[in-house]
Amino acid sequence: MPIEVIDGFKVSKNVPVDTQRTVVATLEDRDAIDLAVRYEGMETRVLTTKTKYVLEGGITNNHWKPVLEDELNALVSPLEVRLPDSQDRLLALDQDIELSIPENNMGIKDLSLINVFGQEKPVLSNFAFAAGSILMVPEGLHKISGTIVGAAGTALFSRKNLGRRYLNKGSKGFNLTSSFNPSVAAIEADYTDDPDHPRIWLLCSAVDYLGTKITDRLLLLDHDGALIRSDFGGYFTGYMKKVEMTPDHSGLIVLGNIDNAEFKHICKIDRQGNLDPGFLKCTVGFAGSSGASIFPNYFRLSPDGKIYVWGASMVSYEGQPFTGFLARLNADGTLDNTFSFLGASSQSAPIGVLVQEDLKVVVHYLSKTRINGDTVSRYCIRLNPDGTTDPTFTAGLMDLAYYGMAIQPDGKFLVAGGSNIGTNGQSQIWRLNQDGSVDDSFITDFSLGSAVHNSNGGRLFPTPDGKILASTNGVTPLTHDREDFTNSLFRMNDNGSFDRSFQPPVITTSNGSKGTGYCLKPMNDGSFLFGGSFVKCNGESKAALVKLNYNGFNR
């Protein structure tokens, strides 16, 4: 029965006064409130959830709605650090968080959180908080490090979620109406101006992006996916293959089926997308024995800025001859004649080239052949910087077609090859030690199908935390513990086992069939840009390009 309120008493709402029921202990207590005393607009605070609820649209339990839901979502459990137990442990954050200076610190002398993606940098060093005892820690993967006084130490930090970083939030990116199945073939990120907000370069096949007509197949985006530039003078309208930042961050090397009045095949642009006048403008480019122009297959940048370019039947560059279908260019685009490589007896071009930090070069082939004048047929060889064979390297997988290779941060090699026999035959993924011998500690526990080839897993991406991302393009699913995964991206632990903590993204085309992943770019915040030919990722309209967080969810 409503209480009659005398004149002069301020009434904020024309509802019953029910001070006995405005605060309850649990959600069960809230739901147990008698329907006879409920009314639409009734407010009740629940102590255990620290949340106020209001009845909206009715008076049943289904009509309780939390007030300030964004604040509720921001409240998360505190971060507890125990040393030495947490020493060098990795902390994965799926969004930016705010840490408060610990109210409870027992025995920890100094403490650091170090971002392990990109260049390692402390985000928290010896409890160094910003003004107001608050510190923002960005999304990503961080290593916990510190020292203690005594045998153990504990610190408890209050934290609050600040929100996730999105790419093209609320938009599908490429327009599906005019670009039926758009695709992204290559991704690069430029952190030169801002270590937290990179610019993104794409090589794509599409007609428009975010409603803007695309004149070239090269795009420059802001960190959140907003378009910065799509018109590059019509230079990049052919099939484009790769774009990569130079080691000195002075610009980007672009390679593709380029044939215009300004240059052919390969060029360097500055970080705004303008042609670099200090890089040789090719008028002839790469050519075969008849002098006809030949588009290169791919290139690899060396740590010293030199450029390895290879392709079938290529024997000259700007009229200057080279051998082995593999040329090395200087950083200014001229041919480097100090590199001499004889090539393969099969007269085939390499399928891939890797360059180590010490400038040695690993060259691998699809078929077994005598390489660089060797009398023994092999799939893989390592060269010294001058092109001579390095005798200290002997690939331990003698009967494996090397479809894909990658160098880990520790100098070991990941190999995806065409063989379904041996310890890792079902996955067709192995790891080699620095001298080329097989790393027997790397044992996979999944299958990528029985076909003796490996477009499955042919693209391997080691990450700074020691894990390995792999892109699969085969039609056969990945199988682990009798469960099939028909996705185009998965992750392995450092020992080769399947990483269940990663959510393999499901990509599909416009007709609902499985999409294809072409490229992946690990970002400094622990997220990944994933490109390919698809129109949806995890059920969300994200055409050809999507940002995934550390564990594989859309951003």
Secondary structure, DSSP 4 states (H G I P E B T S, - for coil): -PPPPPTTS--SSSS---GGGSEESSHHHHHTS-GGG--TT-EEEETTTTEEEEE-SSSSGGGEEESSHHHHHHB-PPEEEEETTTTT-EEEESSEEEEEPPSEEESEEEEEEEE-SSS-EEEEETT--BTTTEEEE-SEEEEEEEEESSS-EEEEE-EEEEE---SSTT--BB-TTTSSS-EEEEEEEE-SS-SSS-EEEEEEE-SEETTEEPSSSEEEE-TTS-EEE--STTTT-S-EEEEEE-TTSS-EEEEEEEESSS-EEEEEE-TTS-B-TTS---SS-EE-TTS-B----EEEE-TTS-EEEE-TT--EETTEE-STTEEEE-TTS-B-TT-----BTT----SEEEE-TTS-EEEEEEEEEEBTT-SSEEEEEEE-TTS-B-TT---S-TT--EEEEEE-TTS-EEEEES---STTTTTTEEEE-TTS-B-TT-----B--S-SS-STT-EEEE-TTS-EEEE--SSSPEEETTEEE--SEEEE-TTS-B-TTS----EE-TTSSB-EEEEEEE-TTS-EEEEEE-SEETTEE-BSEEEE-TTS-B-
